[in-house]
Amino acid sequence: MESGEGVVAIDRSEGAALLGLAAALGVAALVAGRAYRPAPPPRVERPPEAALISVHVTGEVLWPGLYVLKAGSRLQDAIFAAHGPTLIADLRKVNLAAPLRDGDRVVVPRLAQPPYPFEQARRSAHPPPARPRAPGPTPAGGVAGAGEPAEMVNVNTATAAELERLPGVGSVLARRIVEHREAKGLFRRLEDLQEVRGIGPKLFRRLEPYLRLE
């Protein structure tokens, strides 16, 4: 009888040991599975697209027009986008570091006196007609025609008061010429003066002998 009870006791202890071993193996497998779990793929974050602005570039640039630039661009970037300034552009009158906003209009002015006499050559080929003078004393007597300007008027630098001395130009029209010049830049040709409201071909022909650009 005693030997039978000993065998039962041994079988029970072996079963408990086997259960403990199985539990230990299960825990080890769980820990090992967590330790060797593959890492998730890295997240690739795309940088946000840069905002864009549209700028109108005109005046003394090679290719005037509408250009799309990155937000935060400067005035110099707009000039370079228009393929750079012309030979008679006056960059001293603009701030190349000025920041641009969407819808801005960039006007590059021209030199008051071009580096080469292209206007003088044009005037030599097409000299203006003689100034009309009203009847009366000759210039030697110190009297000129009524309403005639004493000298040529530079339409790119003249004040409104100086423009009023031109024949057929009153205070309203003189102010329009100055406002047009400030809004759209200096006149590139004398013929561009006809873009001012109130100056048609007839009045322009009357004014042309008294006008100059430099």
C-alpha positions in Angstrom: 0.0 0.0 0.0 2.8 2.4 0.9 4.5 1.9 -2.4 1.3 2.7 -4.3 0.8 6.0 -2.5 4.4 7.0 -3.4 3.8 6.4 -7.0 0.7 8.7 -7.0 2.6 11.4 -5.2 5.4 11.3 -7.7 2.9 11.5 -10.7 1.2 14.5 -9.2 4.5 16.4 -8.7 5.6 15.6 -12.2 2.3 16.9 -13.6 2.6 20.2 -11.7 6.2 20.6 -12.9 5.1 20.0 -16.5 2.3 22.6 -16.1 4.8 25.1 -14.6 7.2 24.5 -17.5 4.5 25.0 -20.1 3.4 28.2 -18.4 7.0 29.4 -18.4 7.5 28.6 -22.0 4.3 30.4 -22.9 5.4 33.6 -21.1 8.8 33.4 -22.7 7.2 33.0 -26.2 5.0 36.0 -25.5 7.9 38.2 -24.4 10.0 37.0 -27.3 7.2 37.8 -29.8 6.8 41.3 -28.4 10.6 41.9 -28.5 11.0 40.9 -32.1 7.8 42.6 -33.4 8.8 44.5 -36.6 8.8 48.3 -36.2 6.1 50.2 -38.2 7.2 51.9 -41.4 8.4 55.5 -40.9 5.9 58.2 -41.7 6.8 60.4 -44.7 5.5 63.9 -44.2 5.3 66.0 -47.3 6.2 69.7 -46.9 3.3 72.0 -47.6 3.2 73.5 -51.0 4.5 77.0 -51.2 1.9 79.7 -51.7 2.0 81.6 -55.0 1.3 85.2 -55.9 0.6 86.9 -59.3 2.4 90.2 -60.1 2.1 92.5 -63.1 5.6 93.7 -64.2 5.8 96.6 -66.7 7.9 99.5 -67.6 11.6 99.1 -68.5 11.9 95.3 -68.5 12.6 93.0 -71.4 9.3 91.0 -71.2 6.5 92.9 -69.5 3.6 90.8 -68.4 1.9 88.8 -65.6 4.2 86.5 -63.6 3.5 83.9 -60.9 6.1 84.0 -58.1 6.5 82.4 -54.7 5.0 84.1 -51.7 7.6 86.3 -50.0 9.3 87.2 -53.3 10.9 90.6 -53.6 10.7 93.3 -56.3 14.1 92.1 -57.7 12.6 88.6 -58.2 9.8 90.1 -60.3 12.3 92.0 -62.5 14.3 88.9 -63.0 11.2 86.9 -63.9 10.5 89.5 -66.7 14.0 88.7 -68.1 15.7 91.6 -66.4 15.8 95.4 -66.9 16.4 97.2 -70.2 19.5 99.3 -70.8 17.6 102.5 -70.0 16.0 101.3 -66.8 16.6 103.4 -63.7 16.9 100.9 -60.8 17.9 103.7 -58.5 14.3 104.8 -58.2 12.9 101.4 -57.1 13.5 99.4 -53.9 14.7 96.0 -55.1 14.2 94.6 -51.6 10.5 95.6 -51.3 8.3 92.6 -50.6 5.6 91.7 -53.0 1.9 90.8 -52.5 -0.6 89.1 -54.7 -2.0 91.5 -57.3 0.9 94.0 -57.0 1.9 96.1 -60.1 5.7 96.7 -60.5 6.6 99.6 -62.8 10.3 100.0 -63.6 11.0 103.6 -64.6 13.4 104.7 -67.3 16.4 107.0 -67.0 15.6 110.7 -67.3 18.5 111.0 -69.7 19.2 107.7 -71.7 22.8 106.5 -72.0 22.7 106.8 -75.7 21.0 109.5 -77.9 18.2 107.4 -79.4 15.7 110.2 -78.8 18.0 112.8 -80.4 18.4 110.6 -83.4 14.6 110.2 -83.7 14.1 114.0 -83.5 16.9 114.5 -86.1 15.1 112.2 -88.5 11.7 113.8 -87.8 12.3 117.5 -86.8 9.3 119.2 -85.3 7.6 121.9 -87.3 8.4 125.6 -86.6 6.5 127.0 -83.6 3.5 129.1 -84.6 3.6 132.7 -83.4 0.8 135.1 -83.1 1.1 138.4 -85.0 2.9 141.0 -83.1 6.4 142.0 -82.1 9.3 139.8 -83.1 11.2 137.7 -80.5 13.8 140.4 -80.5 11.2 142.6 -79.0 10.8 140.2 -76.2 7.2 139.0 -77.0 6.3 135.5 -78.0 3.0 134.1 -79.3 0.1 134.1 -76.9 0.0 130.9 -74.8 3.3 129.5 -76.2 5.6 127.8 -73.8 9.0 129.5 -73.5 10.9 126.1 -73.8 10.3 122.4 -74.5 8.5 120.6 -71.7 9.7 117.2 -70.3 6.5 115.2 -69.9 8.3 112.7 -67.6 9.4 115.3 -65.0 7.2 118.4 -65.5 4.8 119.4 -62.8 1.2 120.1 -63.4 1.9 123.9 -63.4 4.5 123.4 -66.1 2.2 121.3 -68.2 -0.5 123.9 -68.0 1.8 126.1 -70.1 1.3 123.8 -73.1 -1.3 124.9 -75.7 -4.6 123.3 -75.1 -3.7 121.9 -71.7 -5.6 123.2 -68.7 -5.4 122.4 -65.0 -7.6 119.3 -65.2 -5.7 117.8 -68.2 -2.3 118.6 -66.6 -3.3 116.8 -63.4 -4.4 113.8 -65.5 -1.0 113.6 -67.2 0.8 113.6 -63.8 -1.6 111.0 -62.3 -1.2 108.8 -65.4 2.6 109.0 -65.1 2.6 108.2 -61.4 0.2 105.2 -61.8 1.7 103.6 -65.0 5.3 104.9 -65.0 7.2 107.3 -67.2 6.2 107.7 -70.8 8.4 105.6 -73.1 7.3 107.4 -76.2 5.7 110.8 -76.9 2.9 108.9 -78.6 2.0 107.2 -75.2 0.7 110.6 -74.1 -2.5 109.8 -76.1 -3.3 107.2 -73.4 -4.2 110.1 -71.1 -8.0 110.7 -71.2 -8.7 113.9 -73.0 -5.6 113.8 -75.4 -6.6 112.7 -78.8 -4.6 112.6 -82.1 -5.5 116.2 -82.9 -4.4 117.7 -79.6 -1.3 115.4 -79.6 -0.2 116.8 -83.0 -0.6 120.3 -81.6 1.4 119.4 -78.4 4.2 117.3 -80.0 6.5 120.2 -81.1 6.7 121.4 -77.5 7.3 118.0 -75.8 10.4 116.0 -75.0 11.1 112.9 -72.9 14.6 113.6 -71.6 
